[in-house]
Amino acid sequence: MDEAGQSAIPDTATPLAASIEQLEMVVFGGDHQQLPPVVQTRQRNEAWDMQKVSLFEYTLDPATGGQYHHRMLDVQYRMHPDIATWISKTFYYDGIETHSSAHYNDGLQTTIKEFLEQMGAAWNGRYRVAVDISSDDAYSEPYEQTQSSSNNAEADFVVELVKALLAFQPSAGLPKIKVDEIGIVTPYTGQRRKIHKKAVSEWMQDRSLTDLLGLKLDTTAKWQGKEKPIVILSFVKRNPANPLDLGFASFKNQMNTELSRAQRLMIAVGNFRGWCDALEEPRSELVYGDRLSTWRFFIESLYDADDIISKQD
């Protein structure tokens, strides 16, 4: 059973029950460190508590099913080391090795390198880039009377960045970046819709931008199990009155999923200056405690690696 870490117990039990008399072995494949089962309910109760953990995760827990044989696959073939190192250290006890093929020493990677070199000294030579968008007009708000969030400034930047990637002319003999090599991830449906509207609007103003209509653009939940050479991640949340009001964007399973979709280049867009400042305040750890521990580790790793740049760069 594939993606078993995202399958609730009833969803797992139903197909097993259909062949219970002939069943001799069950093999689960999945990652309980990524998105858990989705349980829709109006009220949290015992059934919700049971279904929020997959049967796959139960079999890995020594307290509930530790007698079952399991093995972690410890070589990854997707992410460039600049992207993979933090993922391995944070979620897998630094136990994931990057295969040599994921260093991507080819023409497309050289094209990406030339694109990033346009930033001059602002680019530190790494393929994990965090773009700070913390101007006064960059704030999150409900999307068109819905409960989902959007950020107009981030959406504008994302669409302009995609246009720049597609228009970039590399050196002779190198491949151009194609639209099917770019993916956009965001935690919020509202932001997905806003970016899509802006992409369509750009196309309507300039019909030569047909490629914008073919963008792979979706929420984190829909990106589970998928990948793209270049991924742009829009975090959305910016509340000047409370910079650490991050909603579920800071949930560790969510972060693991969205930060591990890129193969060659990951560009995260968000209020990085505001988050750095807020996390430096001593009271932030007292107020939020472990709830922001993974988020804090992520922001600190970006800062320490000098991966944060301004959108003006």
N, C-alpha and C positions, 0 to 999 in steps of 0.2 A: 504494500500500500504506500503510494508516493504522497509526499506532503502530509505525512501522518501527524506532524506536530501542530497542524492547523485544523485537524479533524476532531470535533467533539466526540465524546464517548458514544452517544446514540448513532452518529454518522459512521463511526467505525464499526459498531456492533451490528448494524443492519446488514451489510454485505457478508459479514462473517457468519451471521445466523443463517443466511440462505444456504450455506454449504457446510453447516456444522458437522454433519454426519461423515463427510468425506475429508474434513479438514485434518491435516497432519502437521502443518507448520505455517506460521504467520511471520512474514518479514515486513517490518516497518522501515520506511525511509523518510527522514525528515529532519527538522531542526527546531527544537523547542526553545532555542534562543531567539528565534525570529517570531513572526506573528502567531499568536495563539488562536484557538477557536473563537469564532464570532458567535456570541450568544446574545440574542435580542430579547429583552424582557423589560417590562415596565417596572418591575420591582425585584430588587436583589433578595434572593432567598436561598434555601439549601440546594435547589436544583441548579441555580446559577453557579453556586460555589463548586458543584460537582462538574458541570459542563465546561467551565472556563479552563480546565486542565485537560489536555488530550490523554488518551490511553497510552500513546507513545511516551509522553512525559512520565506518566505513572510507572511505566516499566523501567525507567531510568532512575527513579527515586529509590534509594536504599530502604526508605521507610515503608514504601508501598509495593515495590516490585523488583527490588534490586537483585533478585535471583536470576533474572532473565539475562541472557547473553547480549552484549551490545559492543559496538565498536565505533569509534569516531574516525571519520575519514580525515586524515591530517595533512593532505596536500591539496592546495587550491590552484585552479588553472584559470581563474577569471580575472582577478584584480591585479593591477600593477602594484609592486611592493609599497609605493607611497600611500596607496589606499588601503592595502591589506594589513599593514603592520598594526595599526591601531585597532582594527577589527579583531585580529587574532589575540592581541594583548588584553582587550577589554572583555570579550565574550567567551573566549576559548582557552583561557589560562596560558596564552602565548604558545599554544600547541599546534598552530596551523603554519605549515611551510608553503612558501610560494614556489611553484614550478618555474623553471627557467623560461618556459614559453610565455609566461605572463609578464616578462620584461618588455616584450613587444619592440624588438629592435628591427623595425621595418619602415616602409615608406609612410604609412599613415601616421605612425608615431612621430616621425620626423616632421610631417605636416603640422601636427598638433603642437610640437615644440616650436616651430617657426611662428605659429599663431600666437603662442604665449610670449614669445620673445618680443612681440610688439609692445609689451608693457615695460620694456627696459628693465631698470634696476628694481622695479616693484615686484617682478617675478623672481622667485628664489630657486627656480630650476626643478621644482617638485610638481607632481601631477595630482595633488590634492590642493585645491584653491578655495579659500573662503572669501567671498566678496561682501564687504560691509556696506549695508544700505541702512543708515540710521539718521537720515535727514529728517527735518520736521514734517515733510509730507509723506514719509514712509511709516505708516501706522496700519495696524490691522483693524478690521471692522467687519461686522456681519455682511454677508453677501446677499444683497437684494432681499431683505426681510426674511432670510433664512437663519438657521442656527449655525451654519458653517461660516468660517472666516476667510477673508481675502485681504490682499495687500496690493493696492494699485501700483505703487512705486516698484515693488518687486516684479509684478507682472510686466510692467513696461520694460524693465531691465532685462528680464528673461527673453522676451521677444526680440529685443534689439541685439542681445548676445547671439541668439540663434541666427538672425540675419547676418551678423558679422562672421560667424563660423561658416555659413554657407557661401558667403561672398568672397571669402579669403582665397587669394591666389598664391599657392606655394611656389617654391622654386621649380624650375623645369624638371620634368620627369617624376615629380611627386604627385600623388593623387589628391584631388580636392576632397573636402569633407562633404559627405552626402547626408541627406535628411534622414535616411534610415540608419545612420550611425549616431544619431542624437536622440536622447530620451529626456523627458522632463518629469520629475517626481515632486509631489507636494502632499503633505498630510491631509489637506483639506479639499473637499469637493468644490467649495466656493472658489478657491484659488484655481483649481483646474478649469472651472467654467470661465473665470475671468481671463486667464491666459489664452484659452481657446477663442474667446470673443475678440481679444486683441489681435491674435494671429489672423483671424478671418477679416478683421477690419483692415489690417495692413495689406492683405491680398486684394481686398476690394478697391483700395486706393492705388495699388500697383499690381496689375494682373501678371506681371513677370515673376511675382513671388509665390508661384503655385506650390512650391515645395513646403511652404508653411502649413498647407492643408494636410500634409502627410506626416506631421509630427506625431511621434509616440508620446502622448501626454496623458498621465493618469495619477490617481492617488496611490499612496504607499501600499494600501491593501491590494491593489490590482497589480502591483509590480512584484509581488512575491514569486520567486522562481524565474524572473526575467532578468535580462541584462542588455546593456548597450555599450558601445565603445566610449561614448561621451555622455555623461549624465549631468544634468543641471537640476539641483535640488532647491526648491523654494520653501523655506521654513515658515514664512508668513507672519508669525506672531511678533508684534511690537506694540507694547503698551507702555508709553512713557511714564505713566504713574506707577507702574509695577513691571519693570523689565523682565522679571522672572515668572510672570504669568504666561506660562508656555503651553498650558493645556496638555493634551496627550502627545504633543510633538516631542516631549522630553522622555516619554516612556522608552525603556531600554530596548524592548523587543522591536518597537517601531523604529528606533534609531538604527539598530543593527540591520534591519531590512533595507531601509532607504539609503544608508551609507555604503552598502555593499553591492549596489546594482551596476556601478561603473566598472568597465574593463580597463580603459586607458587614461581617462581624465574625469575627475569628479569636481564639479564646481558647485559649492554650496552658497546660497544667497540668503542673507539675513541680517539681523541687528547685532552683529558681532561686537561692535564697540560698546553698545549698551549692556550686552551680556557680560563682557569682560569686566566692566566697571561695577556692575551689580554683584558679581560673584566675588569681587575683591572685598566687599563690605563684610565685616565679621558677622553681622547679624544674619546674613543670608544662610549660613550653615545652621544657625540656631533655629531659624524659622522653617527652613525646608528640609533639613536633615538629609536622610538617605534618598528622599524622593528625587533630588537633583544630582545625585552622586555621579551617575553616568554622564549626564549633561555637563557637569563641572569638569569631568575628566576629558571630555571631548573638546570643550572650549580651551582648557589649559593646554591640550596637545597641539591645537591650532596655533595658539599664542607662542608656545615654546619652539615650534618648528618654523615660526615666521611665515605661516601659510595665509594669514589674514591680510587682505589688501583693500583699498578703498575703491568704490565703483568708478571714481575719476581716473584711476590707473588704467 
